[in-house]
Amino acid sequence: MFSLQRLLGKDEKFFDLLEASAEQACKSVQALVDLLKKPVSDRTLDEFIQTRRAEKRITDEISAQLCKTFVTPLEREDIEALSNVLYKIPKTTEKFGEQLLICQEKLEREDFGRQTKMLQQATTTIFTMIKALRNKPRMEEINELNDRLQHLEGEADKLLLELLRELYSGKYDALRVVMLRSLYELLEKVIDRCRDAGNVIFHIILKYS
């Protein structure tokens, strides 16, 4: 049956898909937290792979729906940009997991708790922002959430510098320095992806406010 609502892009499918994508981003960070809690012998990439594959399916579905839908509730380039940056969150967390498993025996007691706490806060904030999109939120609401992301990204930058300063203090062997620097920078990248997603959402709201 012909649906005028569907033709005009008033259905909720894009909001549903973007929310599902943000949910997978949250799950990927939780997978990271769970991995770090496990003994070295029990660690696998299974959860990371599942969330990244689920995210890829959602990204592909968004692309397919953009081809099929005549009028979209948001501008096509904005939907695509947000979808692409959300996909990079589980992709980057999986890279962290891969590198950790390669060198975990030498870093068994390393604590990444401060970074993962920030990541959980950042992905939760992104999920909240995306859920608000379908209800045309007030600019003040999105601005407050985006400011929270910017603050987290700034704190993550400070933490990275602090950790690198400690690494370069001369207390550690060169191999440990190389391994930890790579892992620290991957976690920083995840925060950056969250910031990028927040910026896309902020610009979307600017267009419609």
C-alpha positions in Angstrom: 0.0 0.0 0.0 1.2 3.5 -0.9 2.4 5.4 2.2 2.6 9.2 2.1 4.3 9.1 5.5 7.0 6.8 4.1 7.4 8.9 0.9 7.9 12.1 2.9 10.5 10.5 5.1 8.4 10.9 8.3 8.8 7.3 9.4 11.3 6.6 12.2 13.6 4.1 10.5 16.7 6.5 10.4 16.3 7.4 14.0 15.9 3.7 14.9 19.0 2.8 13.0 21.1 5.6 14.4 20.1 4.8 18.0 20.9 1.1 17.3 24.3 2.2 16.0 25.0 4.3 19.1 23.9 1.4 21.3 26.6 -0.8 19.6 29.1 1.9 20.3 28.2 1.7 24.0 28.4 -2.1 23.9 31.9 -2.0 22.3 33.2 0.1 25.2 31.5 -2.3 27.7 33.3 -5.1 25.9 36.5 -3.3 26.5 35.8 -2.9 30.2 34.8 -6.6 30.5 38.0 -7.7 28.7 40.2 -5.8 31.1 38.5 -7.5 34.1 39.2 -11.0 32.8 42.3 -13.0 33.5 44.8 -13.0 30.6 44.0 -16.7 29.8 40.3 -16.0 29.4 40.5 -12.9 27.1 39.2 -13.1 23.6 38.0 -10.7 20.9 34.6 -12.3 20.5 32.5 -9.4 22.0 34.4 -6.8 20.0 33.9 -8.8 16.8 30.2 -9.1 17.4 29.6 -5.4 18.1 31.7 -4.3 15.2 29.9 -6.7 12.8 26.5 -5.5 14.2 27.6 -1.9 13.7 28.7 -2.7 10.1 25.3 -4.2 9.4 23.5 -1.1 10.7 25.8 1.2 8.7 25.1 -0.8 5.5 21.4 -0.7 6.2 21.5 3.1 6.7 23.3 3.4 3.3 20.7 1.2 1.7 17.8 3.1 3.2 19.3 6.4 2.0 19.2 5.0 -1.6 15.5 3.9 -1.2 14.1 6.9 0.7 12.9 9.9 -1.4 12.9 12.5 1.5 14.8 11.9 4.7 14.0 13.5 8.1 17.6 14.8 8.3 19.9 15.8 5.5 21.4 12.8 3.8 25.0 13.9 4.3 24.4 14.4 8.0 22.9 10.9 8.4 25.8 9.4 6.5 28.4 11.4 8.4 26.9 10.4 11.8 26.7 6.8 10.7 30.3 6.7 9.6 31.7 8.2 12.7 29.6 5.9 15.0 31.0 2.9 13.1 34.6 4.0 13.9 33.9 3.7 17.7 33.6 -0.2 17.8 36.2 -0.5 15.1 38.8 1.4 17.2 37.9 -0.4 20.4 38.4 -3.7 18.6 41.9 -2.5 17.5 42.7 -1.8 21.1 41.6 -5.3 22.0 43.7 -6.8 19.3 46.9 -4.9 20.4 46.2 -5.7 24.1 46.0 -9.4 23.4 49.3 -9.4 21.5 51.2 -7.8 24.4 49.1 -8.6 27.4 51.5 -10.9 29.1 53.9 -8.0 29.5 51.1 -5.6 30.6 49.0 -7.9 32.7 48.8 -5.5 35.7 48.4 -2.4 33.7 45.3 -0.3 34.8 43.3 1.5 32.1 40.4 2.3 34.4 40.7 6.1 34.2 40.4 6.0 30.4 37.6 3.4 30.3 35.5 5.5 32.7 35.8 8.4 30.3 34.9 6.2 27.4 31.8 5.0 29.1 30.7 8.5 29.9 31.4 9.7 26.3 29.4 6.8 24.6 26.5 7.2 27.0 26.4 10.9 26.2 26.4 10.2 22.5 23.6 7.7 22.9 21.6 10.3 24.8 22.2 12.9 22.1 21.1 10.6 19.3 18.0 9.5 21.2 17.0 13.2 21.5 17.3 13.8 17.8 13.9 12.3 16.9 12.1 14.7 19.3 13.7 17.9 17.9 15.6 18.8 21.1 16.2 22.4 22.2 19.6 23.8 21.3 20.4 24.3 24.9 20.0 20.6 25.7 22.3 19.5 22.9 24.8 22.2 23.6 25.0 21.1 27.2 25.6 17.5 26.2 28.1 18.5 23.5 30.0 20.6 26.1 30.2 17.5 28.3 31.8 15.6 25.4 34.3 18.5 24.7 35.2 18.5 28.4 35.7 14.7 28.4 37.9 15.0 25.3 40.0 17.7 27.0 40.4 15.7 30.1 41.4 12.7 28.0 44.1 14.8 26.3 45.4 15.9 29.7 45.5 12.3 30.9 47.3 11.1 27.8 50.0 13.8 28.3 50.3 12.7 32.0 50.7 9.1 31.1 53.2 9.8 28.3 55.2 12.0 30.7 55.4 9.0 33.1 56.3 6.6 30.3 59.2 8.8 29.2 60.5 9.3 32.7 63.2 6.6 32.2 61.6 4.1 34.6 60.5 1.7 31.9 62.1 -0.4 29.2 61.7 0.7 25.6 59.4 -2.2 24.6 56.9 -1.3 27.4 57.0 2.3 26.4 56.2 1.5 22.8 53.3 -0.9 23.7 51.7 1.4 26.2 51.9 4.4 24.0 50.1 2.7 21.2 47.3 1.5 23.6 47.0 4.9 25.2 46.6 6.6 21.8 44.0 4.1 20.7 41.9 4.8 23.7 42.3 8.5 23.0 41.1 7.9 19.5 37.9 6.4 20.8 37.2 9.6 22.8 38.0 11.6 19.6 35.4 9.6 17.7 32.8 10.4 20.3 33.7 14.1 20.1 33.3 13.9 16.3 29.9 12.3 16.7 28.9 15.0 19.1 30.0 17.7 16.7 27.9 16.2 13.9 24.8 16.1 16.1 25.4 19.7 17.2 25.6 20.9 13.6 22.5 19.0 12.7 20.6 20.8 15.5 22.0 24.1 14.4 20.4 23.6 10.9 17.0 22.8 12.3 16.9 25.3 15.2 
